[in-house]
Amino acid sequence: MVRAATKLCNAVLSSTLAASKLPHPSSYLCLLSTDSSPPTLATSTWHDIPAIVLLLERRAARMVKNFVQTQTKGGVDGNVNQRLARAVTEAFVVVLVGEMINNLTALPSQIPKVVGRLYKLVGCYLRCLQTS
């Protein structure tokens, strides 16, 4: 996963691959070709699904870019591959979960809110399992 991410990152940074032609799992790397500023963080940001998706995608893109740049200088530590793989995986999964939550609007009245909260609850639970 790390090798594929670094190859695609190098291609995007060197402009040999258009960001629009990136495969779906690597679409977060298109953020490297734009100079957009990060969203403003506030307490309400954590309830805004598109903002959370963007933050995790930006994190993964920046981590891959920094890895590519520091790898050439030889400043890589032993756990960087694990952290990078986790960030890339989280970016991919959060896009899928964000799409699932957005698709809930087709359901009747209160069901989207309940299912959306369930997605968030499961996400929090999984996050707690990872940190403990």
MDTraj code that builds the backbone (N, CA, C; nanometers):
import mdtraj as md
import numpy as np

residues = "MET VAL ARG ALA ALA THR LYS LEU CYS ASN ALA VAL LEU SER SER THR LEU ALA ALA SER LYS LEU PRO HIS PRO SER SER TYR LEU CYS LEU LEU SER THR ASP SER SER PRO PRO THR LEU ALA THR SER THR TRP HIS ASP ILE PRO ALA ILE VAL LEU LEU LEU GLU ARG ARG ALA ALA ARG MET VAL LYS ASN PHE VAL GLN THR GLN THR LYS GLY GLY VAL ASP GLY ASN VAL ASN GLN ARG LEU ALA ARG ALA VAL THR GLU ALA PHE VAL VAL VAL LEU VAL GLY GLU MET ILE ASN ASN LEU THR ALA LEU PRO SER GLN ILE PRO LYS VAL VAL GLY ARG LEU TYR LYS LEU VAL GLY CYS TYR LEU ARG CYS LEU GLN THR SER".split()
xyz = np.array([
    [0.0812, -0.1184, 0.0000],
    [0.0000, 0.0000, 0.0000],
    [0.0863, 0.1258, 0.0000],
    [0.1884, 0.1265, 0.0836],
    [0.2761, 0.2433, 0.0926],
    [0.3505, 0.2646, -0.0392],
    [0.3974, 0.1569, -0.0978],
    [0.4716, 0.1675, -0.2244],
    [0.3822, 0.2247, -0.3344],
    [0.2594, 0.1757, -0.3432],
    [0.1670, 0.2259, -0.4453],
    [0.1347, 0.3726, -0.4208],
    [0.1142, 0.4098, -0.2944],
    [0.0828, 0.5494, -0.2623],
    [0.1992, 0.6416, -0.2972],
    [0.3219, 0.5981, -0.2683],
    [0.4364, 0.6835, -0.2987],
    [0.4593, 0.6956, -0.4496],
    [0.4356, 0.5876, -0.5243],
    [0.4509, 0.5948, -0.6697],
    [0.3487, 0.6916, -0.7295],
    [0.2243, 0.6830, -0.6838],
    [0.1216, 0.7735, -0.7350],
    [0.1486, 0.9169, -0.6915],
    [0.1972, 0.9346, -0.5700],
    [0.2299, 1.0687, -0.5221],
    [0.3410, 1.1305, -0.6059],
    [0.4446, 1.0538, -0.6333],
    [0.5525, 1.1034, -0.7192],
    [0.5005, 1.1421, -0.8565],
    [0.4092, 1.0616, -0.9109],
    [0.3529, 1.0914, -1.0428],
    [0.2699, 1.2193, -1.0400],
    [0.1930, 1.2390, -0.9333],
    [0.1119, 1.3609, -0.9227],
    [0.2013, 1.4830, -0.9042],
    [0.3007, 1.4714, -0.8152],
    [0.3891, 1.5854, -0.7889],
    [0.4741, 1.6233, -0.9094],
    [0.5104, 1.5238, -0.9898],
    [0.5923, 1.5538, -1.1078],
    [0.5058, 1.5843, -1.2300],
    [0.3746, 1.5859, -1.2121],
    [0.2772, 1.6176, -1.3177],
    [0.2780, 1.5177, -1.4327],
    [0.3262, 1.3955, -1.4081],
    [0.3199, 1.2933, -1.5130],
    [0.1855, 1.2215, -1.5107],
    [0.1100, 1.2404, -1.4023],
    [-0.0223, 1.1812, -1.3911],
    [-0.1193, 1.2897, -1.3472],
    [-0.2229, 1.3098, -1.4262],
    [-0.3242, 1.4084, -1.3898],
    [-0.3993, 1.3602, -1.2674],
    [-0.4249, 1.4500, -1.1753],
    [-0.4937, 1.4127, -1.0519],
    [-0.6330, 1.3575, -1.0805],
    [-0.6944, 1.4006, -1.1883],
    [-0.8287, 1.3515, -1.2221],
    [-0.8266, 1.2068, -1.2697],
    [-0.7095, 1.1544, -1.3054],
    [-0.6980, 1.0175, -1.3549],
    [-0.6560, 0.9178, -1.2466],
    [-0.6534, 0.9625, -1.1229],
    [-0.6146, 0.8737, -1.0130],
    [-0.7211, 0.7668, -0.9907],
    [-0.6791, 0.6442, -0.9569],
    [-0.7780, 0.5408, -0.9233],
    [-0.8541, 0.5803, -0.7973],
    [-0.9767, 0.5312, -0.7840],
    [-1.0647, 0.5708, -0.6731],
    [-0.9992, 0.5602, -0.5347],
    [-0.9310, 0.4509, -0.5016],
    [-0.8724, 0.4436, -0.3667],
    [-0.7650, 0.5491, -0.3411],
    [-0.7113, 0.6080, -0.4457],
    [-0.6045, 0.7068, -0.4297],
    [-0.6502, 0.8481, -0.4636],
    [-0.7799, 0.8691, -0.4677],
    [-0.8314, 1.0004, -0.5073],
    [-0.7937, 1.1109, -0.4093],
    [-0.7591, 1.0754, -0.2857],
    [-0.7171, 1.1755, -0.1876],
    [-0.5916, 1.2502, -0.2336],
    [-0.5113, 1.1861, -0.3198],
    [-0.3880, 1.2506, -0.3668],
    [-0.4157, 1.3693, -0.4588],
    [-0.5374, 1.3822, -0.5095],
    [-0.5688, 1.4979, -0.5943],
    [-0.5609, 1.6266, -0.5125],
    [-0.5687, 1.6155, -0.3802],
    [-0.5560, 1.7340, -0.2953],
    [-0.4148, 1.7926, -0.3003],
    [-0.3180, 1.7141, -0.3455],
    [-0.1810, 1.7648, -0.3580],
    [-0.1668, 1.8624, -0.4740],
    [-0.2526, 1.8485, -0.5743],
    [-0.2405, 1.9343, -0.6913],
    [-0.3166, 2.0649, -0.6757],
    [-0.3899, 2.0813, -0.5662],
    [-0.4611, 2.2061, -0.5408],
    [-0.3973, 2.2757, -0.4218],
    [-0.4068, 2.4050, -0.4211],
    [-0.3510, 2.4832, -0.3110],
    [-0.4606, 2.5305, -0.2166],
    [-0.5620, 2.4477, -0.1974],
    [-0.6733, 2.4869, -0.1118],
    [-0.6289, 2.4882, 0.0339],
    [-0.6850, 2.5817, 0.1080],
    [-0.6523, 2.5895, 0.2496],
    [-0.7396, 2.4906, 0.3259],
    [-0.6910, 2.4427, 0.4387],
    [-0.7700, 2.3456, 0.5158],
    [-0.8970, 2.4111, 0.5695],
    [-1.0013, 2.3320, 0.5911],
    [-1.1234, 2.3908, 0.6459],
    [-1.0989, 2.4451, 0.7859],
    [-1.1734, 2.5483, 0.8206],
    [-1.1616, 2.6066, 0.9529],
    [-1.2208, 2.5099, 1.0546],
    [-1.1455, 2.4841, 1.1589],
    [-1.1905, 2.3897, 1.2611],
    [-1.2664, 2.4616, 1.3711],
    [-1.3813, 2.4074, 1.4029],
    [-1.4636, 2.4557, 1.5127],
    [-1.5312, 2.3338, 1.5744],
    [-1.5992, 2.3540, 1.6825],
    [-1.6699, 2.2432, 1.7469],
    [-1.7712, 2.1817, 1.6519],
    [-1.8355, 2.2633, 1.5725],
    [-1.9380, 2.2130, 1.4801],
    [-1.8779, 2.1335, 1.3644],
    [-1.7489, 2.1487, 1.3392],
    [-1.6832, 2.0761, 1.2300],
    [-1.6972, 1.9256, 1.2482],
    [-1.6961, 1.8805, 1.3717],
    [-1.6989, 1.7371, 1.3987],
    [-1.8349, 1.6744, 1.3699],
    [-1.9344, 1.7568, 1.3399],
    [-2.0663, 1.7068, 1.3000],
    [-2.0880, 1.7225, 1.1502],
    [-1.9905, 1.7783, 1.0824],
    [-1.9998, 1.8028, 0.9380],
    [-1.9228, 1.6922, 0.8655],
    [-1.9955, 1.5952, 0.8119],
    [-1.9339, 1.4771, 0.7506],
    [-1.8384, 1.5140, 0.6365],
    [-1.8782, 1.6008, 0.5412],
    [-1.7835, 1.6353, 0.4339],
    [-1.6538, 1.6989, 0.4854],
    [-1.6624, 1.7768, 0.5927],
    [-1.5417, 1.8385, 0.6493],
    [-1.4504, 1.7328, 0.7100],
    [-1.5080, 1.6346, 0.7767],
    [-1.4279, 1.5266, 0.8362],
    [-1.3606, 1.4449, 0.7267],
    [-1.4369, 1.4152, 0.6212],
    [-1.3807, 1.3406, 0.5078],
    [-1.2630, 1.4175, 0.4492],
    [-1.2822, 1.5468, 0.4271],
    [-1.1754, 1.6288, 0.3699],
    [-1.0528, 1.6339, 0.4603],
    [-1.0743, 1.6468, 0.5904],
    [-0.9614, 1.6515, 0.6841],
    [-0.8787, 1.5227, 0.6797],
    [-0.9458, 1.4084, 0.6806],
    [-0.8719, 1.2818, 0.6785],
    [-0.8046, 1.2586, 0.5435],
    [-0.8670, 1.3040, 0.4357],
    [-0.8026, 1.2926, 0.3044],
    [-0.6807, 1.3837, 0.2965],
    [-0.6941, 1.5058, 0.3474],
    [-0.5797, 1.5984, 0.3477],
    [-0.4651, 1.5418, 0.4314],
    [-0.4993, 1.4827, 0.5453],
    [-0.3974, 1.4229, 0.6324],
    [-0.3205, 1.3144, 0.5582],
    [-0.3929, 1.2252, 0.4914],
    [-0.3278, 1.1166, 0.4180],
    [-0.2413, 1.1725, 0.3047],
    [-0.2937, 1.2695, 0.2310],
    [-0.2174, 1.3269, 0.1201],
    [-0.0891, 1.3937, 0.1699],
    [-0.0999, 1.4703, 0.2785],
    [0.0193, 1.5367, 0.3341],
    [0.1203, 1.4356, 0.3886],
    [0.0704, 1.3298, 0.4515],
    [0.1620, 1.2292, 0.5048],
    [0.2374, 1.1592, 0.3929],
    [0.1677, 1.1260, 0.2845],
    [0.2348, 1.0614, 0.1714],
    [0.3369, 1.1562, 0.1103],
    [0.2977, 1.2817, 0.0930],
    [0.3900, 1.3805, 0.0352],
    [0.5135, 1.3980, 0.1237],
    [0.4931, 1.4111, 0.2540],
    [0.6062, 1.4259, 0.3456],
    [0.6946, 1.3020, 0.3467],
    [0.6336, 1.1844, 0.3380],
    [0.7103, 1.0607, 0.3329],
    [0.7989, 1.0573, 0.2085],
    [0.7413, 1.0940, 0.0954],
    [0.8172, 1.0943, -0.0306],
    [0.9343, 1.1903, -0.0205],
    [0.9106, 1.3079, 0.0378],
    [1.0171, 1.4077, 0.0476],
    [1.1246, 1.3696, 0.1484],
    [1.0865, 1.3116, 0.2614],
    [1.1869, 1.2750, 0.3621],
    [1.2580, 1.1448, 0.3281],
    [1.1911, 1.0592, 0.2507],
    [1.2534, 0.9324, 0.2108],
    [1.3761, 0.9588, 0.1249],
    [1.3692, 1.0585, 0.0400],
    [1.4826, 1.0899, -0.0465],
    [1.5988, 1.1486, 0.0338],
    [1.5672, 1.2091, 0.1487],
    [1.6713, 1.2664, 0.2337],
    [1.7231, 1.1665, 0.3364],
    [1.6574, 1.0504, 0.3458],
    [1.7010, 0.9480, 0.4395],
    [1.6533, 0.9688, 0.5816],
    [1.5547, 1.0546, 0.6036],
    [1.5060, 1.0820, 0.7392],
    [1.3798, 1.0064, 0.7732],
    [1.3784, 0.8765, 0.7512],
    [1.2583, 0.7957, 0.7750],
    [1.2784, 0.7090, 0.8985],
    [1.1773, 0.7081, 0.9875],
    [1.1873, 0.6229, 1.1065],
    [1.1219, 0.4876, 1.0804],
    [1.1348, 0.3965, 1.1746],
    [1.0910, 0.2584, 1.1554],
    [0.9408, 0.2376, 1.1465],
    [0.8610, 0.3233, 1.2079],
    [0.7164, 0.3039, 1.2095],
    [0.6424, 0.3849, 1.1040],
    [0.7134, 0.4523, 1.0201],
    [0.6475, 0.5400, 0.9239],
    [0.5584, 0.4627, 0.8274],
    [0.5994, 0.3441, 0.7868],
    [0.5164, 0.2660, 0.6945],
    [0.3825, 0.2303, 0.7576],
    [0.3834, 0.1957, 0.8835],
    [0.2598, 0.1619, 0.9537],
    [0.1688, 0.2838, 0.9650],
    [0.2239, 0.3975, 1.0043],
    [0.1434, 0.5193, 1.0174],
    [0.0881, 0.5642, 0.8825],
    [0.1701, 0.5524, 0.7802],
    [0.1281, 0.5927, 0.6467],
    [0.0181, 0.5007, 0.5934],
    [0.0347, 0.3701, 0.6125],
    [-0.0678, 0.2755, 0.5681],
    [-0.1994, 0.3009, 0.6403],
    [-0.1912, 0.3320, 0.7670],
    [-0.3133, 0.3602, 0.8441],
    [-0.3817, 0.4866, 0.7945],
    [-0.3060, 0.5920, 0.7683],
    [-0.3651, 0.7168, 0.7192],
    [-0.4297, 0.6977, 0.5831],
    [-0.3644, 0.6238, 0.4949],
    [-0.4188, 0.5982, 0.3608],
    [-0.5459, 0.5144, 0.3720],
    [-0.5451, 0.4135, 0.4573],
    [-0.6629, 0.3293, 0.4767],
    [-0.7777, 0.4100, 0.5348],
    [-0.7493, 0.4926, 0.6339],
    [-0.8544, 0.5749, 0.6939],
    [-0.9137, 0.6709, 0.5921],
    [-0.8304, 0.7279, 0.5055],
    [-0.8818, 0.8190, 0.4029],
    [-0.9754, 0.7459, 0.3080],
    [-0.9390, 0.6259, 0.2693],
    [-1.0230, 0.5478, 0.1782],
    [-1.1551, 0.5099, 0.2452],
    [-1.1471, 0.4605, 0.3682],
    [-1.2673, 0.4154, 0.4389],
    [-1.3600, 0.5327, 0.4696],
    [-1.3047, 0.6466, 0.5092],
    [-1.3897, 0.7605, 0.5434],
    [-1.4661, 0.8117, 0.4213],
    [-1.4079, 0.8013, 0.3042],
    [-1.4804, 0.8397, 0.1825],
    [-1.6003, 0.7472, 0.1620],
    [-1.5790, 0.6182, 0.1799],
    [-1.6885, 0.5223, 0.1637],
    [-1.7987, 0.5443, 0.2669],
    [-1.7607, 0.5663, 0.3921],
    [-1.8599, 0.5904, 0.4973],
    [-1.9324, 0.7229, 0.4715],
    [-1.8598, 0.8242, 0.4279],
    [-1.9231, 0.9518, 0.3941],
    [-2.0260, 0.9366, 0.2832],
    [-1.9934, 0.8558, 0.1826],
    [-2.0888, 0.8297, 0.0747],
    [-2.2113, 0.7555, 0.1276],
    [-2.1895, 0.6597, 0.2183],
    [-2.3026, 0.5870, 0.2757],
    [-2.3932, 0.6818, 0.3541],
    [-2.3337, 0.7705, 0.4310],
    [-2.4128, 0.8656, 0.5097],
    [-2.4884, 0.9603, 0.4167],
    [-2.4238, 1.0072, 0.3109],
    [-2.4922, 1.0961, 0.2159],
    [-2.6067, 1.0258, 0.1453],
    [-2.5935, 0.8961, 0.1217],
    [-2.6999, 0.8206, 0.0556],
    [-2.8192, 0.7944, 0.1468],
    [-2.8065, 0.8244, 0.2744],
    [-2.9166, 0.8019, 0.3678],
    [-3.0316, 0.8997, 0.3474],
    [-3.0083, 1.0073, 0.2758],
    [-3.1135, 1.1075, 0.2573],
    [-3.2313, 1.0527, 0.1784],
    [-3.2139, 0.9419, 0.1092],
    [-3.3231, 0.8811, 0.0338],
    [-3.4193, 0.8043, 0.1245],
    [-3.3812, 0.7821, 0.2490],
    [-3.4664, 0.7077, 0.3422],
    [-3.5700, 0.8008, 0.4058],
    [-3.6820, 0.7444, 0.4508],
    [-3.7872, 0.8278, 0.5101],
    [-3.7461, 0.8915, 0.6430],
    [-3.7922, 1.0089, 0.6674],
    [-3.7830, 1.0954, 0.7856],
    [-3.6692, 1.0695, 0.8831],
    [-3.6928, 1.0054, 0.9955],
    [-3.5953, 0.9926, 1.1032],
    [-3.4903, 0.8841, 1.0794],
    [-3.5138, 0.7955, 0.9861],
    [-3.4224, 0.6833, 0.9641],
    [-3.2814, 0.7302, 0.9280],
    [-3.2643, 0.8305, 0.8404],
    [-3.1269, 0.8750, 0.8104],
    [-3.0509, 0.9239, 0.9328],
    [-3.1192, 0.9961, 1.0208],
    [-3.0520, 1.0450, 1.1418],
    [-3.0082, 0.9292, 1.2304],
    [-3.0949, 0.8316, 1.2469],
    [-3.0640, 0.7173, 1.3330],
    [-2.9486, 0.6367, 1.2753],
    [-2.9549, 0.6072, 1.1462],
    [-2.8484, 0.5288, 1.0837],
    [-2.7181, 0.6085, 1.0805],
    [-2.7263, 0.7384, 1.0546],
    [-2.6069, 0.8231, 1.0564],
    [-2.5404, 0.8232, 1.1929],
    [-2.6218, 0.8325, 1.2980],
    [-2.5662, 0.8267, 1.4337],
    [-2.5071, 0.6897, 1.4636],
    [-2.5688, 0.5862, 1.4093],
    [-2.5155, 0.4516, 1.4264],
    [-2.3787, 0.4386, 1.3604],
    [-2.3638, 0.4927, 1.2379],
    [-2.2332, 0.4931, 1.1703],
    [-2.1288, 0.5639, 1.2572],
    [-2.1660, 0.6792, 1.3118],
    [-2.0729, 0.7548, 1.3951],
    [-2.0368, 0.6777, 1.5215],
    [-2.1373, 0.6140, 1.5827],
    [-2.1136, 0.5362, 1.7034],
    [-2.0178, 0.4207, 1.6768],
    [-2.0390, 0.3496, 1.5676],
    [-1.9504, 0.2388, 1.5315],
    [-1.8101, 0.2917, 1.5040],
    [-1.8011, 0.4061, 1.4356],
    [-1.6705, 0.4661, 1.4087],
    [-1.5972, 0.5027, 1.5361],
    [-1.6691, 0.5614, 1.6324],
    [-1.6081, 0.5963, 1.7614],
    [-1.5632, 0.4716, 1.8364],
    [-1.6454, 0.3675, 1.8326],
    [-1.6113, 0.2428, 1.9001],
    [-1.4850, 0.1820, 1.8406],
    [-1.4789, 0.1780, 1.7072],
    [-1.3605, 0.1217, 1.6415],
    [-1.2371, 0.2052, 1.6732],
    [-1.2533, 0.3361, 1.6790],
    [-1.1409, 0.4241, 1.7106],
    [-1.0912, 0.3975, 1.8528],
    [-1.1852, 0.3772, 1.9462],
    [-1.1473, 0.3468, 2.0846],
    [-1.0736, 0.2142, 2.0939],
    [-1.1158, 0.1171, 2.0145],
    [-1.0458, -0.0119, 2.0143],
    [-0.9032, 0.0012, 1.9652],
    [-0.8831, 0.0894, 1.8673],
    [-0.7483, 0.1064, 1.8118],
    [-0.6555, 0.1750, 1.9104],
    [-0.7088, 0.2659, 1.9903],
    [-0.6224, 0.3423, 2.0824],
    [-0.5987, 0.2710, 2.2137],
    [-0.6782, 0.1686, 2.2440],
    [-0.6582, 0.1015, 2.3730],
    [-0.5673, -0.0186, 2.3605],
])
top = md.Topology()
chain = top.add_chain()
for i, resn in enumerate(residues, 1):
    res = top.add_residue(resn, chain, resSeq=i)
    for name in ("N", "CA", "C"):
        top.add_atom(name, md.element.get_by_symbol(name[0]), res)
traj = md.Trajectory(xyz[None], top)
